[in-house]
């Protein structure tokens, strides 16, 4: 199978190639990626806490009380609601490009409504509020070849409100519905 952009044949083409025995068409395939959003002002990328490389646990869990500061991102970008701290809730380094990266937050209280913003090393911004029919946010980054520091902000809908829970990083299919699911081919997966 060869995939190429007919307008730029020598450029990489981020996306997903589907191979299935089911009756799907481009119109009926469920959304698999989070669309990039406009740059977000008032947030300052931070330092990386660790390297999410092949030796890192996957999924990688970061428990803590994360959430809202006094930066109202929703006032400037209606795709990214919530209140956030200026500095990220967490940062990590991607030492090599990854075809798929999922970042999600599960609150200890399923009724708590968290939101999520991610800035990739190339400066691309992603955000999400609710996912998987829950109030838990998920950002799926597909085909972003950048390496370097990734910044993550967990937000809330009330200024200063911290939400106890766990932030997860995975290259697999772990989700708010199954946060400890290991990627195929890994120990225990």
C-alpha positions as CSV (number, residue, x, y, z in Angstrom):
1,X,0.0,0.0,0.0
2,X,1.4,3.4,-1.0
3,X,-0.1,6.6,0.4
4,X,0.9,10.0,-1.0
5,X,-0.3,13.6,-1.0
6,X,-1.0,14.3,-4.7
7,X,-0.1,18.0,-4.2
8,X,3.0,17.4,-2.2
9,X,4.3,13.9,-3.0
10,X,7.6,14.3,-1.1
11,X,6.0,15.5,2.1
12,X,5.0,13.2,5.0
13,X,1.2,12.8,5.3
14,X,-0.1,12.4,8.9
15,X,-3.1,10.3,9.2
16,X,-4.5,6.8,9.7
17,X,-4.7,4.0,7.2
18,X,-7.6,1.7,7.9
19,X,-7.7,-1.9,6.9
20,X,-10.9,-3.6,7.9
21,X,-13.3,-6.3,7.0
22,X,-16.2,-4.2,8.2
23,X,-18.4,-2.0,6.1
24,X,-16.8,1.4,6.7
25,X,-16.3,4.5,4.5
26,X,-14.5,7.7,5.3
27,X,-17.9,9.2,6.4
28,X,-18.7,6.4,8.9
29,X,-15.2,5.8,10.5
30,X,-15.3,7.1,14.1
31,X,-13.1,10.1,14.8
32,X,-9.6,8.8,15.8
33,X,-7.7,12.0,16.3
34,X,-8.1,15.3,18.1
35,X,-8.0,18.2,15.7
36,X,-5.3,20.8,16.2
37,X,-6.6,24.2,17.6
38,X,-5.5,27.8,17.4
39,X,-2.5,28.8,19.5
40,X,-3.5,29.5,23.1
41,X,-2.3,32.7,24.9
42,X,-1.7,33.0,28.6
43,X,-0.2,29.5,29.0
44,X,3.6,29.0,29.3
45,X,5.1,25.7,28.3
46,X,7.2,24.1,31.0
47,X,10.1,21.8,31.7
48,X,9.9,18.1,31.1
49,X,9.6,15.8,34.1
50,X,10.8,12.6,32.3
51,X,11.3,11.0,28.9
52,X,8.4,9.0,27.5
53,X,10.6,6.5,25.6
54,X,10.3,2.8,24.9
55,X,11.5,2.0,28.4
56,X,8.8,4.1,30.1
57,X,5.7,2.2,31.5
58,X,2.8,2.3,29.1
59,X,0.3,3.5,30.1
60,X,2.2,5.9,32.3
61,X,0.1,7.2,35.2
62,X,0.7,10.5,37.0
63,X,-1.7,10.8,40.1
64,X,-2.4,14.2,41.8
65,X,-4.7,17.1,42.2
66,X,-4.6,19.0,39.0
67,X,-6.6,21.7,37.5
68,X,-7.9,25.2,37.3
69,X,-6.0,28.3,37.8
70,X,-7.1,31.8,36.8
71,X,-6.4,31.7,33.0
72,X,-9.9,31.5,31.2
73,X,-8.9,29.8,28.0
74,X,-12.5,29.5,26.9
75,X,-12.8,33.3,26.7
76,X,-10.2,33.3,23.8
77,X,-10.7,29.8,22.3
78,X,-14.3,28.4,22.4
79,X,-12.9,24.9,21.5
80,X,-10.9,24.8,24.7
81,X,-13.1,25.6,27.7
82,X,-12.0,25.8,31.2
83,X,-9.7,27.6,33.7
84,X,-6.0,26.7,33.7
85,X,-2.8,27.5,35.5
86,X,-0.2,29.5,33.5
87,X,2.4,26.8,33.9
88,X,1.6,23.2,32.8
89,X,0.3,20.5,35.1
90,X,2.9,18.1,33.7
91,X,5.6,18.0,31.0
92,X,7.5,15.2,29.4
93,X,10.0,14.7,26.5
94,X,9.3,12.7,23.4
95,X,12.7,11.4,22.3
96,X,11.5,10.1,19.0
97,X,8.4,10.6,16.7
98,X,5.4,8.5,17.6
99,X,2.6,7.6,15.2
100,X,0.0,7.8,18.0
101,X,-0.1,9.4,21.4
102,X,-3.1,9.5,23.7
103,X,-3.1,11.7,26.8
104,X,-6.1,11.5,29.1
105,X,-7.2,12.5,32.6
106,X,-9.5,10.5,34.9
107,X,-10.9,12.3,38.0
108,X,-11.4,10.4,41.2
109,X,-15.0,11.7,41.1
110,X,-16.6,10.7,37.8
111,X,-18.9,13.7,38.1
112,X,-16.0,16.1,38.2
113,X,-15.6,18.0,34.9
114,X,-12.0,18.4,33.9
115,X,-10.6,19.7,30.6
116,X,-7.3,19.1,28.9
117,X,-4.8,21.1,26.7
118,X,-1.7,19.7,25.1
119,X,1.1,21.5,23.3
120,X,3.4,19.3,21.2
121,X,7.1,20.1,20.6
122,X,6.4,21.6,17.2
123,X,4.0,24.2,18.8
124,X,0.8,22.5,17.7
125,X,-2.0,22.8,20.3
126,X,-4.8,20.3,21.1
127,X,-7.6,20.4,23.6
128,X,-10.6,18.3,24.8
129,X,-13.3,18.5,27.4
130,X,-15.4,15.3,27.4
131,X,-14.6,11.9,25.7
132,X,-15.8,8.3,25.6
133,X,-19.2,9.5,26.8
134,X,-17.7,10.6,30.1
135,X,-16.7,13.9,31.6
136,X,-13.0,12.8,31.3
137,X,-10.9,14.6,28.7
138,X,-8.8,12.8,26.1
139,X,-6.4,14.1,23.4
140,X,-5.3,11.8,20.6
141,X,-2.3,13.0,18.6
142,X,-1.9,11.2,15.3
143,X,1.0,11.5,12.9
144,X,2.8,14.5,14.6
145,X,6.4,13.7,14.0
146,X,7.9,16.3,16.4
147,X,10.3,15.4,19.2
148,X,11.1,17.4,22.3
149,X,9.1,18.8,25.2
150,X,5.3,18.2,25.5
151,X,3.3,20.4,27.9
152,X,0.0,19.4,29.4
153,X,-2.5,21.5,31.3
154,X,-5.4,20.0,33.2
155,X,-8.2,22.5,33.7
156,X,-11.5,22.8,35.5
157,X,-14.6,25.0,35.1
158,X,-14.2,26.9,38.3
159,X,-11.3,29.3,39.0
160,X,-8.8,27.7,41.4
161,X,-10.5,24.3,41.6
162,X,-8.2,21.4,41.7
163,X,-9.5,18.0,40.6
164,X,-8.0,14.9,42.2
165,X,-7.3,12.2,39.6
166,X,-4.7,10.6,37.3
167,X,-3.2,11.9,34.1
168,X,-2.2,9.1,31.7
169,X,0.1,8.8,28.7
170,X,-0.1,5.9,26.2
171,X,0.9,4.8,22.7
172,X,-1.9,2.2,23.0
173,X,-5.6,2.0,23.4
174,X,-5.9,2.7,27.2
175,X,-8.7,5.2,27.7
176,X,-10.9,6.7,30.5
177,X,-13.0,3.6,30.2
178,X,-9.9,1.2,30.6
179,X,-7.0,3.3,31.9
180,X,-4.6,0.5,32.6
181,X,-4.9,-1.4,29.3
182,X,-1.4,-2.1,28.0
183,X,-0.5,-1.7,24.4
184,X,-0.3,-4.9,22.4
185,X,3.1,-6.6,22.4
186,X,4.1,-5.2,25.8
187,X,4.5,-7.1,29.1
188,X,1.1,-7.9,30.3
189,X,-0.5,-6.6,27.1
